[in-house]
Amino acid sequence: MELIRGLHNLAPRHRGCVVSIGNFDGMHRGHQALTARLKALAQQYQLPSTAIIFEPTPREFFAPAAQTPPPPRVSGFRGKLRGLERAGIDRVLVLRFNRALSSLSGEAFIEQILVDKLGVRAIVVGDDFRFGARRTGDLALLQREGEKLGFAAEGLGGVLSGDERCSSTALRAALAVPDLARIERILGRRYRVIGRVRGGLKLGRKLGMPTANLHIRHTHALAHGVYAVRAIWRDQPQGLPGVASLGVRPTLNMTVPVLETHVFDFNGSLYGVELEIEFCKFLRPQLKFDSMDALAAQMQADGAEARAFLEQLPVTT
């Protein structure tokens, strides 16, 4: 998959494509249906498939002015890219969402970006998709402009899990509880967080449970707490069992969240490795302990509970 960062990095060879636009946060079953249709159109037109995403997200950009916090992210930027890559998308165009882009009308966005820059031949979006200044652009506008400018536009309805629409809103609500069974129904798989392992305080090593640390850049939708997990990386595609803590480490009076994972029976180094953590069971919320000895004892108990659960859990890919 080719990553294109910004309009200034578009080359003449990028003209002529089929496009989908969206947040693609979490790559739930609705996103999966959208990317599947995008790939089908790409095959029909014999052109590359291109997904357009925004950084920051529009709601993150407008949050200070609106004086409301943006919704937490289901996945980070890296996770979003990996999801699109696994979906088989040829190219991802990342547009920096700023004042200039936010002021473009729907018509200007279509003409300047989709037609002039990308030479779009077909576009597929969710049927509730909105774009352009004041969110005035929609599927109907895409279809009207497409008739004039020479591209096809279609909308895709939602995907249901039972009576629930698979959406990022529903996914964030399930992550906040956390309801891992509901999350799995919306995603069609277990929930994962991806990141590169960084150095930490090495406290886990001192307490007998060394951890691989993933730092969380954005406010995260998943409830803080301790989980039974599987750790997956290139050399371990099936994953290894472990126990993980997501949160701000209240016993240490820290304020920046981190995902710390202890991989059972693994003695190698994971520094610099791109690691995926698959969440299998919620064990308990984060707690503040009166002493490091009490914390160490609870960590061992958490590890034992996670190990017992994971020994009975089928491995999925």
Secondary structure in CASP SS format (residue, H / E / C, confidence):
PFRMAT SS
TARGET T0000
AUTHOR 0000-0000-0000
METHOD secondary structure of the structure
MODEL  1
M C 1.00
E E 1.00
L E 1.00
I E 1.00
R E 1.00
G C 1.00
L H 1.00
H H 1.00
N H 1.00
L C 1.00
A C 1.00
P H 1.00
R H 1.00
H H 1.00
R C 1.00
G C 1.00
C E 1.00
V E 1.00
V E 1.00
S E 1.00
I E 1.00
G C 1.00
N C 1.00
F C 1.00
D C 1.00
G C 1.00
M C 1.00
H C 1.00
R H 1.00
G H 1.00
H H 1.00
Q H 1.00
A H 1.00
L H 1.00
T H 1.00
A H 1.00
R H 1.00
L H 1.00
K H 1.00
A H 1.00
L H 1.00
A H 1.00
Q H 1.00
Q H 1.00
Y H 1.00
Q C 1.00
L C 1.00
P C 1.00
S E 1.00
T E 1.00
A E 1.00
I E 1.00
I E 1.00
F E 1.00
E E 1.00
P C 1.00
T C 1.00
P H 1.00
R H 1.00
E H 1.00
F H 1.00
F H 1.00
A H 1.00
P H 1.00
A H 1.00
A H 1.00
Q C 1.00
T C 1.00
P C 1.00
P C 1.00
P C 1.00
P C 1.00
R E 1.00
V C 1.00
S C 1.00
G C 1.00
F H 1.00
R H 1.00
G H 1.00
K H 1.00
L H 1.00
R H 1.00
G H 1.00
L H 1.00
E H 1.00
R H 1.00
A C 1.00
G C 1.00
I C 1.00
D C 1.00
R E 1.00
V E 1.00
L E 1.00
V E 1.00
L E 1.00
R E 1.00
F C 1.00
N C 1.00
R H 1.00
A H 1.00
L H 1.00
S H 1.00
S C 1.00
L C 1.00
S C 1.00
G H 1.00
E H 1.00
A H 1.00
F H 1.00
I H 1.00
E H 1.00
Q H 1.00
I H 1.00
L H 1.00
V H 1.00
D H 1.00
K H 1.00
L C 1.00
G C 1.00
V E 1.00
R E 1.00
A E 1.00
I E 1.00
V E 1.00
V E 1.00
G E 1.00
D C 1.00
D C 1.00
F C 1.00
R C 1.00
F E 1.00
G C 1.00
A H 1.00
R H 1.00
R H 1.00
T C 1.00
G E 1.00
D C 1.00
L H 1.00
A H 1.00
L H 1.00
L H 1.00
Q H 1.00
R H 1.00
E H 1.00
G H 1.00
E H 1.00
K H 1.00
L H 1.00
G C 1.00
F C 1.00
A E 1.00
A E 1.00
E E 1.00
G E 1.00
L E 1.00
G C 1.00
G C 1.00
V C 1.00
L E 1.00
S E 1.00
G C 1.00
D C 1.00
E E 1.00
R E 1.00
C C 1.00
S C 1.00
S H 1.00
T H 1.00
A H 1.00
L H 1.00
R H 1.00
A H 1.00
A H 1.00
L H 1.00
A H 1.00
V C 1.00
P C 1.00
D C 1.00
L H 1.00
A H 1.00
R H 1.00
I H 1.00
E H 1.00
R H 1.00
I H 1.00
L H 1.00
G C 1.00
R C 1.00
R C 1.00
Y C 1.00
R E 1.00
V E 1.00
I E 1.00
G E 1.00
R E 1.00
V C 1.00
R E 1.00
G C 1.00
G C 1.00
L C 1.00
K C 1.00
L H 1.00
G H 1.00
R H 1.00
K H 1.00
L C 1.00
G C 1.00
M C 1.00
P C 1.00
T C 1.00
A E 1.00
N E 1.00
L E 1.00
H E 1.00
I C 1.00
R C 1.00
H C 1.00
T C 1.00
H E 1.00
A C 1.00
L C 1.00
A C 1.00
H C 1.00
G E 1.00
V E 1.00
Y E 1.00
A E 1.00
V E 1.00
R E 1.00
A E 1.00
I E 1.00
W E 1.00
R C 1.00
D C 1.00
Q E 1.00
P E 1.00
Q E 1.00
G E 1.00
L E 1.00
P E 1.00
G E 1.00
V E 1.00
A E 1.00
S E 1.00
L E 1.00
G E 1.00
V C 1.00
R C 1.00
P H 1.00
T H 1.00
L H 1.00
N C 1.00
M C 1.00
T C 1.00
V C 1.00
P C 1.00
V E 1.00
L E 1.00
E E 1.00
T E 1.00
H E 1.00
V E 1.00
F C 1.00
D C 1.00
F C 1.00
N C 1.00
G C 1.00
S C 1.00
L C 1.00
Y C 1.00
G C 1.00
V C 1.00
E E 1.00
L E 1.00
E E 1.00
I E 1.00
E E 1.00
F E 1.00
C E 1.00
K E 1.00
F E 1.00
L E 1.00
R E 1.00
P C 1.00
Q C 1.00
L C 1.00
K C 1.00
F C 1.00
D C 1.00
S C 1.00
M H 1.00
D H 1.00
A H 1.00
L H 1.00
A H 1.00
A H 1.00
Q H 1.00
M H 1.00
Q H 1.00
A H 1.00
D H 1.00
G H 1.00
A H 1.00
E H 1.00
A H 1.00
R H 1.00
A H 1.00
F H 1.00
L H 1.00
E H 1.00
Q C 1.00
L C 1.00
P C 1.00
V C 1.00
T C 1.00
T C 1.00
END
